[in-house]
Amino acid sequence: MLDERAAKILAAIGGRDNVVELEPCITRLRCELKDNSLVDEAALRGLGVHGVVRIGGAVQIVVGPEADTIASDIEDLL
Amino acid sequence: MTVSTALRVSSPVGGEVAGLSAVPDPVFSQAMVGPGLAVRPDPVAGDVLAPIDGQVATLHPHAFVVAGESGQAVLVHLGIDTVRLKGAGFTMHVVKGETVRAGQPVIGWDPAALEAAGYATICPVVALDAQNGALVDVAPDGPVSPGDPLFVWTG
């Protein structure tokens, strides 16, 4: 189930080709993307994320305490 | 989450209590991951203490989560954007999965050095995924010593 969530989150940030770097930080995924406009916030919220924050050039997806697990699941898909 | 009980959460550091809204990071200031408090640490090198009894569920050099027996998990984050330091200046005294007691040293750090390097040193202490209104006996803004009560998390 987590794998599926990871895949859906990845799809909602523009897929693997859009990801430059993805780093978990306790409760959030810090995503450096090629094109931030590909981020589908509505889809992410539909996946139950707590929020989407754009800070500097990065997009941070607040997923809760499972961030580390989700990030490693997404990294398996990259 | 299993049945929870009233969980006393104590301050991981000494300093000044502030609301989460004082934290210069929207994830914390908007309580996206849960309600809680923040502490502006005294600018002296020292240890950051476990806020509750429990198991170290997540451990990074700059942040950690302790999960209590009831499943309630408390996040302590040391400063803001400190993930960028990639552990430099932090000393971990425990390992992930270890059982700790409230007040036990978890991480050593030097907030004065972080401040000198341009980082905000304020420490959010968050009741992860707690409901609004679940925190009672919340400490008022003002001085706090390490291990002093911050709030009680009711289930």
gemmi code that builds the backbone of each chain (N, CA, C; Angstrom):
import gemmi

chains = {
    "A": [
        ("MET", (0.834, -1.195, 0.000), (0.000, 0.000, 0.000), (0.871, 1.249, 0.000)),
        ("LEU", (1.947, 1.182, 0.819), (2.864, 2.314, 0.816), (3.505, 2.483, -0.555)),
        ("ASP", (3.821, 1.354, -1.175), (4.423, 1.419, -2.508), (3.510, 2.173, -3.458)),
        ("GLU", (2.208, 1.859, -3.350), (1.251, 2.491, -4.226), (1.179, 3.991, -3.952)),
        ("ARG", (1.211, 4.342, -2.664), (1.164, 5.761, -2.311), (2.398, 6.469, -2.869)),
        ("ALA", (3.550, 5.817, -2.747), (4.781, 6.409, -3.269), (4.647, 6.645, -4.771)),
        ("ALA", (4.120, 5.665, -5.479), (3.971, 5.800, -6.931), (3.019, 6.933, -7.281)),
        ("LYS", (1.961, 7.050, -6.510), (0.989, 8.111, -6.793), (1.566, 9.487, -6.483)),
        ("ILE", (2.336, 9.572, -5.396), (2.981, 10.858, -5.084), (3.961, 11.220, -6.192)),
        ("LEU", (4.721, 10.223, -6.634), (5.690, 10.471, -7.705), (4.972, 10.965, -8.963)),
        ("ALA", (3.856, 10.345, -9.280), (3.097, 10.770, -10.460), (2.608, 12.206, -10.305)),
        ("ALA", (2.238, 12.563, -9.054), (1.673, 13.892, -8.817), (2.728, 14.995, -8.804)),
        ("ILE", (3.989, 14.621, -8.786), (5.041, 15.648, -8.882), (5.708, 15.607, -10.260)),
        ("GLY", (5.038, 14.993, -11.197), (5.528, 15.053, -12.572), (6.306, 13.829, -13.031)),
        ("GLY", (6.316, 12.786, -12.154), (6.977, 11.551, -12.569), (8.482, 11.591, -12.384)),
        ("ARG", (9.112, 10.444, -12.615), (10.540, 10.309, -12.318), (11.396, 11.266, -13.136)),
        ("ASP", (10.953, 11.560, -14.352), (11.772, 12.424, -15.205), (11.831, 13.855, -14.688)),
        ("ASN", (10.891, 14.197, -13.797), (10.859, 15.573, -13.291), (11.667, 15.749, -12.009)),
        ("VAL", (12.125, 14.646, -11.431), (12.770, 14.715, -10.123), (14.283, 14.907, -10.276)),
        ("VAL", (14.793, 15.991, -9.705), (16.240, 16.193, -9.657), (16.784, 15.563, -8.383)),
        ("GLU", (16.136, 15.900, -7.258), (16.563, 15.332, -5.985), (15.369, 15.257, -5.053)),
        ("LEU", (15.343, 14.210, -4.250), (14.242, 14.041, -3.309), (14.842, 13.609, -1.983)),
        ("GLU", (14.518, 14.379, -0.930), (15.144, 14.121, 0.356), (14.077, 14.139, 1.450)),
        ("PRO", (14.034, 13.113, 2.283), (13.050, 13.129, 3.371), (13.585, 13.909, 4.561)),
        ("CYS", (12.708, 14.589, 5.260), (13.107, 15.255, 6.494), (12.001, 15.062, 7.516)),
        ("ILE", (12.010, 13.910, 8.173), (11.116, 13.584, 9.285), (9.640, 13.532, 8.872)),
        ("THR", (9.096, 14.658, 8.459), (7.662, 14.688, 8.153), (7.397, 15.155, 6.734)),
        ("ARG", (8.435, 15.467, 5.997), (8.191, 16.044, 4.671), (9.183, 15.511, 3.655)),
        ("LEU", (8.770, 15.594, 2.408), (9.663, 15.268, 1.305), (10.099, 16.586, 0.683)),
        ("ARG", (11.375, 16.807, 0.682), (11.890, 18.008, 0.012), (12.231, 17.608, -1.413)),
        ("CYS", (11.548, 18.211, -2.367), (11.703, 17.805, -3.755), (12.311, 18.939, -4.564)),
        ("GLU", (13.430, 18.630, -5.173), (13.972, 19.564, -6.164), (13.562, 19.021, -7.523)),
        ("LEU", (12.787, 19.817, -8.235), (12.193, 19.336, -9.481), (12.678, 20.165, -10.666)),
        ("LYS", (12.584, 19.585, -11.847), (12.942, 20.352, -13.041), (11.881, 21.411, -13.306)),
        ("ASP", (10.618, 21.010, -13.163), (9.521, 21.920, -13.482), (8.477, 21.862, -12.362)),
        ("ASN", (8.493, 22.889, -11.501), (7.567, 22.896, -10.360), (6.107, 23.016, -10.788)),
        ("SER", (5.881, 23.495, -12.016), (4.486, 23.680, -12.455), (3.796, 22.342, -12.704)),
        ("LEU", (4.577, 21.265, -12.742), (3.966, 19.947, -12.952), (3.391, 19.356, -11.666)),
        ("VAL", (3.598, 20.052, -10.532), (3.100, 19.529, -9.257), (1.576, 19.687, -9.203)),
        ("ASP", (0.912, 18.570, -8.972), (-0.553, 18.547, -8.914), (-0.975, 18.544, -7.447)),
        ("GLU", (-1.171, 19.754, -6.901), (-1.460, 19.851, -5.461), (-2.775, 19.176, -5.100)),
        ("ALA", (-3.755, 19.295, -5.982), (-5.052, 18.666, -5.691), (-4.894, 17.151, -5.581)),
        ("ALA", (-4.104, 16.585, -6.493), (-3.884, 15.135, -6.442), (-3.156, 14.743, -5.166)),
        ("LEU", (-2.168, 15.563, -4.778), (-1.419, 15.257, -3.556), (-2.337, 15.301, -2.337)),
        ("ARG", (-3.194, 16.326, -2.295), (-4.117, 16.409, -1.159), (-5.075, 15.223, -1.152)),
        ("GLY", (-5.442, 14.778, -2.355), (-6.286, 13.597, -2.468), (-5.613, 12.344, -1.923)),
        ("LEU", (-4.278, 12.371, -1.901), (-3.527, 11.236, -1.366), (-3.337, 11.357, 0.143)),
        ("GLY", (-3.914, 12.406, 0.723), (-3.871, 12.532, 2.178), (-2.669, 13.278, 2.710)),
        ("VAL", (-1.928, 13.990, 1.849), (-0.805, 14.735, 2.396), (-1.324, 15.929, 3.194)),
        ("HIS", (-0.528, 16.349, 4.181), (-0.962, 17.417, 5.086), (-0.848, 18.787, 4.440)),
        ("GLY", (0.021, 18.900, 3.463), (0.185, 20.206, 2.850), (1.285, 20.171, 1.804)),
        ("VAL", (1.281, 21.191, 0.980), (2.326, 21.355, -0.027), (2.860, 22.774, 0.132)),
        ("VAL", (4.166, 22.885, 0.345), (4.769, 24.173, 0.645), (5.864, 24.440, -0.377)),
        ("ARG", (5.837, 25.617, -0.938), (6.898, 25.981, -1.885), (7.826, 26.958, -1.190)),
        ("ILE", (9.057, 26.529, -0.967), (10.039, 27.377, -0.290), (11.262, 27.465, -1.187)),
        ("GLY", (11.655, 28.692, -1.524), (12.772, 28.858, -2.439), (12.421, 28.147, -3.737)),
        ("GLY", (13.346, 27.385, -4.269), (13.070, 26.680, -5.515), (12.491, 25.294, -5.288)),
        ("ALA", (12.384, 24.888, -4.002), (11.988, 23.511, -3.724), (10.501, 23.415, -3.399)),
        ("VAL", (9.959, 22.247, -3.658), (8.580, 21.957, -3.268), (8.659, 20.954, -2.124)),
        ("GLN", (7.994, 21.277, -1.015), (8.003, 20.372, 0.126), (6.614, 19.779, 0.298)),
        ("ILE", (6.576, 18.470, 0.320), (5.309, 17.770, 0.478), (5.256, 17.221, 1.897)),
        ("VAL", (4.294, 17.691, 2.657), (4.209, 17.305, 4.062), (3.365, 16.037, 4.156)),
        ("VAL", (4.037, 14.929, 4.389), (3.361, 13.629, 4.358), (3.152, 13.043, 5.748)),
        ("GLY", (3.760, 13.661, 6.769), (3.636, 13.098, 8.108), (4.845, 12.244, 8.449)),
        ("PRO", (4.768, 11.580, 9.603), (5.939, 10.867, 10.131), (6.465, 9.742, 9.242)),
        ("GLU", (5.692, 9.330, 8.231), (6.173, 8.255, 7.366), (7.080, 8.760, 6.243)),
        ("ALA", (7.513, 10.009, 6.327), (8.273, 10.611, 5.223), (9.482, 9.770, 4.827)),
        ("ASP", (10.202, 9.264, 5.818), (11.409, 8.493, 5.495), (11.065, 7.258, 4.670)),
        ("THR", (10.007, 6.563, 5.084), (9.605, 5.337, 4.392), (9.124, 5.648, 2.980)),
        ("ILE", (8.283, 6.679, 2.874), (7.746, 7.036, 1.566), (8.883, 7.454, 0.634)),
        ("ALA", (9.834, 8.227, 1.173), (10.948, 8.682, 0.331), (11.756, 7.511, -0.183)),
        ("SER", (11.995, 6.521, 0.683), (12.793, 5.389, 0.198), (11.983, 4.566, -0.795)),
        ("ASP", (10.653, 4.516, -0.608), (9.816, 3.824, -1.598), (9.857, 4.550, -2.945)),
        ("ILE", (9.830, 5.889, -2.886), (9.886, 6.643, -4.137), (11.261, 6.471, -4.791)),
        ("GLU", (12.308, 6.490, -3.954), (13.652, 6.337, -4.524), (13.791, 5.006, -5.245)),
        ("ASP", (13.080, 3.986, -4.753), (13.112, 2.689, -5.441), (12.509, 2.790, -6.833)),
        ("LEU", (11.650, 3.787, -7.030), (10.963, 3.932, -8.318), (11.720, 4.845, -9.272)),
        ("LEU", (12.741, 5.517, -8.770), (13.451, 6.493, -9.614), (14.469, 5.794, -10.506)),
    ],
    "B": [
        ("MET", (-3.560, 4.263, 15.156), (-3.092, 4.588, 16.504), (-3.924, 3.835, 17.548)),
        ("THR", (-3.263, 3.331, 18.548), (-3.958, 2.585, 19.590), (-4.535, 3.552, 20.619)),
        ("VAL", (-5.174, 2.990, 21.598), (-5.788, 3.827, 22.636), (-4.697, 4.645, 23.317)),
        ("SER", (-4.925, 5.911, 23.436), (-3.893, 6.769, 24.001), (-4.284, 7.239, 25.390)),
        ("THR", (-3.302, 7.679, 26.105), (-3.516, 8.146, 27.463), (-2.949, 9.549, 27.574)),
        ("ALA", (-3.166, 10.170, 28.713), (-2.607, 11.504, 28.922), (-1.083, 11.383, 28.995)),
        ("LEU", (-0.434, 12.057, 28.086), (1.015, 11.945, 27.960), (1.644, 13.285, 28.329)),
        ("ARG", (2.494, 13.251, 29.340), (3.170, 14.483, 29.757), (4.406, 14.666, 28.891)),
        ("VAL", (4.467, 15.792, 28.221), (5.583, 16.077, 27.312), (6.453, 17.150, 27.945)),
        ("SER", (7.744, 16.851, 28.104), (8.645, 17.788, 28.784), (9.597, 18.434, 27.789)),
        ("SER", (10.177, 19.530, 28.220), (11.006, 20.313, 27.294), (12.336, 19.613, 27.032)),
        ("PRO", (12.688, 19.496, 25.763), (13.966, 18.858, 25.415), (15.165, 19.760, 25.659)),
        ("VAL", (14.900, 21.058, 25.785), (15.996, 22.022, 25.982), (15.536, 23.104, 26.951)),
        ("GLY", (16.500, 23.846, 27.463), (16.178, 25.026, 28.242), (16.129, 26.244, 27.342)),
        ("GLY", (15.299, 27.201, 27.710), (15.195, 28.397, 26.873), (13.909, 29.134, 27.141)),
        ("GLU", (13.302, 29.601, 26.072), (12.056, 30.372, 26.170), (10.957, 29.673, 25.381)),
        ("VAL", (9.850, 29.401, 26.038), (8.703, 28.804, 25.349), (8.061, 29.832, 24.429)),
        ("ALA", (7.680, 29.370, 23.245), (6.936, 30.210, 22.305), (5.900, 29.336, 21.615)),
        ("GLY", (4.931, 29.960, 20.993), (3.962, 29.192, 20.225), (4.588, 28.688, 18.936)),
        ("LEU", (4.000, 27.649, 18.361), (4.503, 27.159, 17.076), (4.441, 28.240, 16.004)),
        ("SER", (3.527, 29.201, 16.175), (3.402, 30.254, 15.170), (4.666, 31.101, 15.077)),
        ("ALA", (5.537, 31.006, 16.088), (6.785, 31.771, 16.070), (7.865, 31.092, 15.235)),
        ("VAL", (7.579, 29.882, 14.759), (8.598, 29.128, 14.017), (8.600, 29.585, 12.554)),
        ("PRO", (9.763, 29.986, 12.039), (9.822, 30.505, 10.663), (9.820, 29.400, 9.617)),
        ("ASP", (8.803, 28.573, 9.659), (8.655, 27.470, 8.705), (7.172, 27.116, 8.691)),
        ("PRO", (6.532, 27.210, 7.526), (5.073, 27.047, 7.493), (4.589, 25.671, 7.923)),
        ("VAL", (5.418, 24.653, 7.721), (4.984, 23.310, 8.105), (4.735, 23.244, 9.609)),
        ("PHE", (5.589, 23.926, 10.368), (5.412, 23.959, 11.820), (4.450, 25.061, 12.241)),
        ("SER", (4.623, 26.256, 11.676), (3.830, 27.389, 12.161), (2.349, 27.201, 11.851)),
        ("GLN", (2.043, 26.451, 10.791), (0.637, 26.173, 10.480), (0.197, 24.819, 11.038)),
        ("ALA", (1.052, 24.236, 11.875), (0.726, 22.982, 12.569), (0.274, 21.897, 11.601)),
        ("MET", (0.956, 21.817, 10.447), (0.547, 20.824, 9.440), (0.750, 19.389, 9.913)),
        ("VAL", (1.740, 19.181, 10.759), (1.989, 17.810, 11.218), (1.493, 17.599, 12.641)),
        ("GLY", (0.896, 18.645, 13.217), (0.333, 18.494, 14.548), (0.562, 19.744, 15.383)),
        ("PRO", (-0.198, 19.852, 16.486), (-0.022, 20.983, 17.397), (1.180, 20.757, 18.307)),
        ("GLY", (1.557, 21.795, 19.000), (2.678, 21.663, 19.933), (3.132, 23.012, 20.407)),
        ("LEU", (4.401, 23.071, 20.806), (5.010, 24.320, 21.253), (6.380, 24.404, 20.609)),
        ("ALA", (7.013, 25.543, 20.781), (8.399, 25.676, 20.356), (9.191, 26.251, 21.517)),
        ("VAL", (10.482, 25.962, 21.528), (11.365, 26.515, 22.554), (12.548, 27.176, 21.853)),
        ("ARG", (12.767, 28.453, 22.183), (13.984, 29.137, 21.722), (15.086, 28.748, 22.693)),
        ("PRO", (16.033, 27.948, 22.249), (17.005, 27.395, 23.204), (17.995, 28.445, 23.693)),
        ("ASP", (18.429, 28.264, 24.938), (19.535, 29.078, 25.435), (20.748, 28.812, 24.542)),
        ("PRO", (21.503, 29.856, 24.203), (22.608, 29.685, 23.253), (23.860, 29.078, 23.884)),
        ("VAL", (23.695, 27.878, 24.413), (24.842, 27.176, 24.998), (24.851, 25.744, 24.481)),
        ("ALA", (26.052, 25.224, 24.267), (26.173, 23.846, 23.796), (25.668, 22.903, 24.873)),
        ("GLY", (25.019, 21.829, 24.455), (24.532, 20.873, 25.434), (23.744, 19.770, 24.765)),
        ("ASP", (23.013, 19.034, 25.601), (22.257, 17.898, 25.091), (20.773, 18.233, 24.972)),
        ("VAL", (20.170, 17.656, 23.957), (18.730, 17.733, 23.766), (18.139, 16.458, 24.358)),
        ("LEU", (17.090, 16.606, 25.180), (16.582, 15.484, 25.963), (15.318, 14.893, 25.340)),
        ("ALA", (15.097, 13.619, 25.587), (13.855, 12.980, 25.152), (12.683, 13.646, 25.878)),
        ("PRO", (11.617, 13.997, 25.150), (10.476, 14.684, 25.778), (9.511, 13.738, 26.480)),
        ("ILE", (9.578, 12.452, 26.137), (8.686, 11.442, 26.736), (9.457, 10.127, 26.860)),
        ("ASP", (8.896, 9.200, 27.637), (9.394, 7.821, 27.612), (8.948, 7.194, 26.301)),
        ("GLY", (9.781, 6.369, 25.721), (9.330, 5.686, 24.511), (10.486, 5.158, 23.696)),
        ("GLN", (10.169, 4.912, 22.435), (11.151, 4.344, 21.518), (11.525, 5.409, 20.490)),
        ("VAL", (12.807, 5.475, 20.170), (13.254, 6.424, 19.146), (12.781, 5.890, 17.795)),
        ("ALA", (11.708, 6.496, 17.267), (11.073, 5.983, 16.052), (11.777, 6.498, 14.808)),
        ("THR", (12.266, 7.706, 14.882), (12.999, 8.320, 13.774), (14.151, 9.088, 14.374)),
        ("LEU", (15.301, 8.988, 13.726), (16.464, 9.703, 14.255), (17.267, 10.284, 13.105)),
        ("HIS", (17.356, 11.594, 13.109), (18.271, 12.305, 12.226), (19.192, 13.103, 13.139)),
        ("PRO", (20.321, 13.574, 12.616), (21.183, 14.389, 13.485), (20.473, 15.641, 13.986)),
        ("HIS", (19.551, 16.176, 13.202), (18.952, 17.469, 13.525), (17.508, 17.340, 14.007)),
        ("ALA", (17.017, 16.141, 14.172), (15.617, 15.972, 14.564), (15.365, 14.522, 14.933)),
        ("PHE", (14.345, 14.312, 15.791), (14.012, 12.934, 16.145), (12.562, 12.840, 16.583)),
        ("VAL", (12.057, 11.615, 16.534), (10.701, 11.327, 16.989), (10.787, 10.237, 18.047)),
        ("VAL", (10.126, 10.467, 19.189), (9.994, 9.426, 20.209), (8.532, 9.005, 20.253)),
        ("ALA", (8.296, 7.712, 20.112), (6.932, 7.182, 20.148), (6.696, 6.519, 21.491)),
        ("GLY", (5.645, 6.957, 22.166), (5.296, 6.382, 23.459), (4.574, 5.057, 23.295)),
        ("GLU", (4.352, 4.378, 24.425), (3.725, 3.054, 24.391), (2.349, 3.083, 23.737)),
        ("SER", (1.644, 4.192, 23.918), (0.278, 4.275, 23.399), (0.246, 4.586, 21.916)),
        ("GLY", (1.419, 4.816, 21.329), (1.471, 5.155, 19.918), (1.586, 6.641, 19.657)),
        ("GLN", (1.417, 7.440, 20.708), (1.571, 8.886, 20.528), (3.055, 9.188, 20.270)),
        ("ALA", (3.317, 9.976, 19.231), (4.697, 10.238, 18.841), (4.978, 11.737, 18.891)),
        ("VAL", (6.107, 12.079, 19.491), (6.481, 13.483, 19.656), (7.739, 13.765, 18.839)),
        ("LEU", (7.641, 14.800, 18.025), (8.753, 15.220, 17.177), (9.495, 16.383, 17.838)),
        ("VAL", (10.808, 16.287, 17.856), (11.645, 17.411, 18.283), (12.538, 17.774, 17.108)),
        ("HIS", (12.460, 19.017, 16.681), (13.251, 19.461, 15.533), (14.217, 20.535, 16.020)),
        ("LEU", (15.512, 20.366, 15.744), (16.534, 21.264, 16.283), (16.862, 22.360, 15.288)),
        ("GLY", (16.199, 23.480, 15.454), (16.418, 24.573, 14.525), (15.674, 24.334, 13.226)),
        ("ILE", (15.772, 25.313, 12.341), (15.022, 25.275, 11.086), (15.986, 25.178, 9.909)),
        ("ASP", (15.640, 24.321, 8.964), (16.472, 24.088, 7.772), (17.819, 23.457, 8.110)),
        ("THR", (17.918, 22.915, 9.318), (19.192, 22.359, 9.768), (19.512, 21.024, 9.113)),
        ("VAL", (18.555, 20.491, 8.334), (18.843, 19.292, 7.545), (20.002, 19.577, 6.592)),
        ("ARG", (20.152, 20.845, 6.219), (21.207, 21.212, 5.264), (22.598, 20.991, 5.819)),
        ("LEU", (22.720, 20.945, 7.136), (24.043, 20.760, 7.746), (24.524, 19.324, 7.610)),
        ("LYS", (23.625, 18.436, 7.207), (23.950, 17.024, 7.006), (24.688, 16.437, 8.216)),
        ("GLY", (24.227, 16.842, 9.388), (24.741, 16.232, 10.612), (25.914, 16.959, 11.241)),
        ("ALA", (26.522, 17.905, 10.512), (27.692, 18.586, 11.062), (27.304, 19.375, 12.306)),
        ("GLY", (28.014, 19.133, 13.402), (27.747, 19.850, 14.641), (26.779, 19.148, 15.566)),
        ("PHE", (26.229, 18.022, 15.120), (25.292, 17.268, 15.957), (25.923, 15.924, 16.351)),
        ("THR", (25.688, 15.511, 17.590), (26.190, 14.219, 18.069), (25.018, 13.382, 18.551)),
        ("MET", (24.829, 12.236, 17.945), (23.709, 11.379, 18.358), (24.142, 10.460, 19.492)),
        ("HIS", (23.385, 10.487, 20.586), (23.714, 9.672, 21.759), (22.935, 8.366, 21.801)),
        ("VAL", (21.986, 8.197, 20.902), (21.167, 6.986, 20.888), (21.121, 6.472, 19.449)),
        ("VAL", (20.513, 5.311, 19.261), (20.307, 4.789, 17.908), (18.806, 4.641, 17.678)),
        ("LYS", (18.435, 4.595, 16.417), (17.032, 4.402, 16.070), (16.540, 3.091, 16.657)),
        ("GLY", (15.351, 3.124, 17.243), (14.779, 1.915, 17.825), (15.072, 1.754, 19.299)),
        ("GLU", (16.006, 2.541, 19.798), (16.375, 2.444, 21.208), (15.233, 2.948, 22.103)),
        ("THR", (15.116, 2.324, 23.271), (14.139, 2.787, 24.260), (14.784, 3.863, 25.113)),
        ("VAL", (14.092, 4.986, 25.252), (14.641, 6.091, 26.044), (13.644, 6.491, 27.122)),
        ("ARG", (14.156, 7.140, 28.142), (13.326, 7.708, 29.198), (13.247, 9.206, 28.979)),
        ("ALA", (12.149, 9.794, 29.380), (12.039, 11.251, 29.320), (13.208, 11.863, 30.078)),
        ("GLY", (13.869, 12.827, 29.472), (15.005, 13.479, 30.112), (16.344, 12.899, 29.722)),
        ("GLN", (16.314, 11.780, 29.007), (17.569, 11.158, 28.584), (18.163, 11.936, 27.402)),
        ("PRO", (19.487, 12.191, 27.418), (20.103, 12.894, 26.289), (19.968, 12.102, 24.992)),
        ("VAL", (19.517, 12.776, 23.945), (19.335, 12.136, 22.639), (20.367, 12.650, 21.635)),
        ("ILE", (20.528, 13.967, 21.600), (21.442, 14.578, 20.634), (22.194, 15.717, 21.317)),
        ("GLY", (23.489, 15.798, 21.051), (24.270, 16.944, 21.496), (24.384, 17.953, 20.367)),
        ("TRP", (24.307, 19.239, 20.735), (24.391, 20.279, 19.696), (24.860, 21.593, 20.298)),
        ("ASP", (25.082, 22.572, 19.453), (25.536, 23.878, 19.896), (24.715, 24.964, 19.198)),
        ("PRO", (23.599, 25.358, 19.844), (22.739, 26.350, 19.191), (23.449, 27.674, 18.899)),
        ("ALA", (24.441, 28.032, 19.722), (25.156, 29.288, 19.468), (25.894, 29.215, 18.130)),
        ("ALA", (26.498, 28.057, 17.855), (27.217, 27.893, 16.589), (26.246, 27.918, 15.410)),
        ("LEU", (25.064, 27.307, 15.600), (24.059, 27.323, 14.530), (23.602, 28.741, 14.244)),
        ("GLU", (23.381, 29.487, 15.327), (22.929, 30.860, 15.177), (23.983, 31.682, 14.438)),
        ("ALA", (25.250, 31.456, 14.820), (26.346, 32.178, 14.166), (26.403, 31.841, 12.679)),
        ("ALA", (25.969, 30.620, 12.334), (25.986, 30.186, 10.937), (24.730, 30.641, 10.188)),
        ("GLY", (23.854, 31.357, 10.888), (22.707, 31.937, 10.205), (21.423, 31.127, 10.287)),
        ("TYR", (21.422, 30.086, 11.102), (20.208, 29.262, 11.228), (19.338, 29.738, 12.382)),
        ("ALA", (18.020, 29.607, 12.205), (17.108, 29.785, 13.323), (17.250, 28.561, 14.216)),
        ("THR", (17.391, 28.782, 15.529), (17.658, 27.658, 16.433), (16.403, 27.186, 17.160)),
        ("ILE", (15.295, 27.855, 16.934), (14.067, 27.511, 17.651), (13.711, 26.037, 17.411)),
        ("CYS", (13.250, 25.380, 18.473), (12.990, 23.940, 18.426), (11.494, 23.655, 18.534)),
        ("PRO", (10.844, 23.290, 17.438), (9.456, 22.838, 17.539), (9.379, 21.492, 18.270)),
        ("VAL", (8.389, 21.389, 19.155), (8.096, 20.117, 19.838), (6.640, 19.808, 19.493)),
        ("VAL", (6.433, 18.792, 18.648), (5.135, 18.608, 18.002), (4.503, 17.274, 18.401)),
        ("ALA", (3.238, 17.332, 18.773), (2.443, 16.126, 19.024), (1.927, 15.650, 17.661)),
        ("LEU", (2.630, 14.690, 17.061), (2.367, 14.330, 15.669), (0.949, 13.811, 15.478)),
        ("ASP", (0.254, 14.437, 14.537), (-1.098, 14.038, 14.157), (-2.100, 14.107, 15.306)),
        ("ALA", (-1.786, 14.902, 16.337), (-2.748, 15.069, 17.430), (-3.933, 15.901, 16.944)),
        ("GLN", (-5.079, 15.648, 17.548), (-6.266, 16.435, 17.214), (-6.142, 17.829, 17.822)),
        ("ASN", (-6.805, 18.782, 17.189), (-6.910, 20.106, 17.788), (-7.590, 19.962, 19.139)),
        ("GLY", (-7.054, 20.648, 20.124), (-7.659, 20.592, 21.445), (-7.179, 19.436, 22.293)),
        ("ALA", (-6.293, 18.604, 21.718), (-5.810, 17.448, 22.484), (-4.743, 17.836, 23.501)),
        ("LEU", (-4.178, 19.022, 23.332), (-3.116, 19.437, 24.248), (-3.691, 20.317, 25.349)),
        ("VAL", (-3.389, 19.948, 26.594), (-3.850, 20.730, 27.738), (-2.647, 21.056, 28.622)),
        ("ASP", (-2.903, 21.905, 29.631), (-1.825, 22.344, 30.526), (-0.620, 22.831, 29.720)),
        ("VAL", (-0.902, 23.615, 28.683), (0.154, 24.095, 27.794), (0.943, 25.203, 28.497)),
        ("ALA", (2.267, 25.056, 28.504), (3.115, 26.034, 29.191), (2.969, 27.404, 28.543)),
        ("PRO", (2.932, 28.459, 29.360), (2.865, 29.814, 28.794), (4.214, 30.219, 28.215)),
        ("ASP", (4.193, 31.233, 27.361), (5.439, 31.782, 26.843), (6.304, 32.218, 28.024)),
        ("GLY", (7.589, 31.963, 27.927), (8.490, 32.373, 28.999), (9.567, 31.334, 29.230)),
        ("PRO", (10.385, 31.557, 30.255), (11.539, 30.685, 30.476), (11.135, 29.258, 30.817)),
        ("VAL", (11.928, 28.323, 30.345), (11.694, 26.908, 30.628), (13.056, 26.247, 30.847)),
        ("SER", (13.099, 25.322, 31.789), (14.329, 24.556, 32.017), (14.206, 23.204, 31.338)),
        ("PRO", (15.347, 22.581, 30.998), (15.276, 21.249, 30.385), (14.488, 20.305, 31.285)),
        ("GLY", (13.544, 19.583, 30.720), (12.769, 18.621, 31.482), (11.513, 19.193, 32.114)),
        ("ASP", (11.339, 20.509, 32.064), (10.103, 21.108, 32.582), (8.924, 20.686, 31.712)),
        ("PRO", (7.713, 20.609, 32.309), (6.549, 20.233, 31.500), (6.234, 21.289, 30.438)),
        ("LEU", (5.932, 20.820, 29.208), (5.518, 21.733, 28.132), (4.003, 21.667, 27.912)),
        ("PHE", (3.492, 20.445, 27.827), (2.052, 20.260, 27.669), (1.713, 18.814, 27.974)),
        ("VAL", (0.406, 18.572, 28.141), (-0.082, 17.208, 28.326), (-0.936, 16.872, 27.115)),
        ("TRP", (-0.637, 15.739, 26.510), (-1.347, 15.278, 25.297), (-2.400, 14.267, 25.729)),
        ("THR", (-3.654, 14.696, 25.641), (-4.742, 13.789, 26.019), (-5.196, 13.026, 24.791)),
        ("GLY", (-5.649, 11.823, 24.997), (-5.944, 10.964, 23.862), (-7.229, 11.255, 23.172)),
    ],
}
model = gemmi.Model(1)
for chain_id, residues in chains.items():
    chain = gemmi.Chain(chain_id)
    for i, (resn, *xyz) in enumerate(residues, 1):
        res = gemmi.Residue()
        res.name, res.seqid = resn, gemmi.SeqId(i, " ")
        for name, pos in zip(("N", "CA", "C"), xyz):
            atom = gemmi.Atom()
            atom.name, atom.element = name, gemmi.Element(name[0])
            atom.pos, atom.b_iso = gemmi.Position(*pos), 0.0
            res.add_atom(atom)
        chain.add_residue(res)
    model.add_chain(chain)
structure = gemmi.Structure()
structure.add_model(model)
structure.setup_entities()
